[in-house]
Amino acid sequence: MAKIGNIELGEFPLLLAPMEDVSDPPFRALCKRHGADLMYTEFISSEGLIRSAAKSVQKLDIYEYERPIGIQIFGSDLEPMMESARIVEATGPDILDINYGCPVHKVACKGAGAGILQDVPKMVKLTEAVVKSTSLPVTVKTRLGWSESTKYIVDVAERLQDVGIQAISIHGRTRQQMYKGEADWSLIAEVKNNPRMHIPVFGNGDIDSPQKAVEYRSRYGVDGVMIGRASIGYPWIFREIKHYINTGELLPPPGLEERVDAAMEHLEMGLKWKGQKLGVLEMRRHYSSYFRGIHGFKDYRIRLVTEDDPRVVREILEEVKERFSDYVFA
């Protein structure tokens, strides 16, 4: 039974990764419905929070049906991170997560996200300060290391546990790899098998099928898996993995009607949460994933990602439902 603080997550929980511009409330609602056991918000800048920047504050929005839910923050400076922890706690999530894994240059070059992997003592000090600033269980998401020659994750995980984190999620790549190549789970397994580790260890990277989730559970012994890119436009990944774990059978993929309905619901929730302009704009990145593999879809995709009027977008989605009603997904 995986447990973070007093939060019981079941035998082999499936976590939704915090993804910038993806893991917002509309997307999380769909993932929760289809079986995600623990979800995290998009990462939130500590500097943005303490300045009350509108975009950062909006990302604090969480809803009762999402629980257990974690809010993730990032930053490189002690005081803003401590103050952010207090702001987050006042919002009432179940967990506070620290992002030490984001590889993008604008974050890492400032010593935040994966950038802090170049200064492990600072990483430990910052984590300890955040833990002491909140009564929430603190978790960490990180990578194997900064580069191939600095994969110190076994030692890093132990040191972070020693200063009070209550779970760790590890992406099986270095910062230099970004998202290229195959994720290396062998070091994640080393962390899990370290006899001094007693907190849950979740693996992340390349889990894109029920078979792989079960294989990695068996091979690497992790307490659960965190799923990111495979869930984009495909929240059904969670229910498919759970069904496979419970029965050994693969569920058939969702049909065209279910995909259109999910995309439509995703759009409507986005419009309600973000307003018309952003709701339409930020939904565009999801259409290709919802309808991946459909031969002849290109013209519809172009229309969906260029149309600004939500009423017209709805009409296009209804056209898709009618035009491809007989399409069978492999």
C-alpha positions, 0 to 999 in steps of 0.5 A: 500500500503506497502512502504519502503522509496519511494519504493512502493511494492503493497498491500500485497508484497511477499518478498524473504528471505535472505538465506545463499548459497541460495538467490544468483543471479541465484535463485533470477532471478527465484523467481523474474520471478515468482512474488517475489516483493522484494528480499534480497541478502544472508547476507554479513559479514561486516568484510569480506566487509571491508577486501574485502574478495572475497566471501563477495564482490561477494555477492554484485552483483545485476542486474537491473531486480531484482529491488527493491533489498536489500543488507543484512549485518551482524556484531556486531561492530560499525565501520565495520558496518558503513563502510559496509553501505557505501560500500553497498550504492556505489553498488547501491541497493534500500535498506540496510537490517541488519540481526539480525536473523541468529541463527547459532552458528558461527554468533550468538556467536560473537554477530552478527545475532540473537546474538545481541538480548542478548544486545538490547541497542547495537542493537539499537545503531548499527542500529542508526549508520548504518542509519546515515551512508547511504542515503538508506532506512534501514530495519531489519530482526530479531526474537522474541527474544533470548529465550522464556523468552526474547521475547521483539520484541514489544519494540525492533521494536518500538525502531528500528523504532525510530532510523530510520529503514523503515521496519521490517521483523520478524521471528516468532521464538526465536534464541533458537528455531532455525527452530524447532517447529511452528512459533508464529505469535501472537507477530508479530501481536502485533508489527503490532497492536502497535499504535506507529508503522507506518512502514511496518511489514512483517511476516516470518516463515512457509508460505508454501502455498497460503492458509496459506499466505492468512490466516495469512494476515487475522489473523495477519494483516501484511503488507506482508510476507517473504518466505524462505524455501518454495521457495527453489527449488520451486520459483513458490510459489510466483505466486501461492500465488498471483493467490490465492489472486487475484482469490481465486483459486489454480493453479496446481503445475508445471509439470515435464518439467517445473521443469526440465527446471527451474533446468537447467536454475538455473544450467546454471546461476550458472555456469555463475556467479560462474564458473564451480566448484562452479556452479555445487557444489552449485546447488546440494542442490536444486535438492531434492527440485525441484523434491520432491515427485517423487517416484523412483527419488533417483538414479537420485538424487544421480547421480546429487549430485555426478557428477562434469561435467556440461555436464553430469549433463545436460544429467541426467536432460534430462534423468529425463525429459524423464523418468518421463514425465508422472508424475503428481504432486498432 
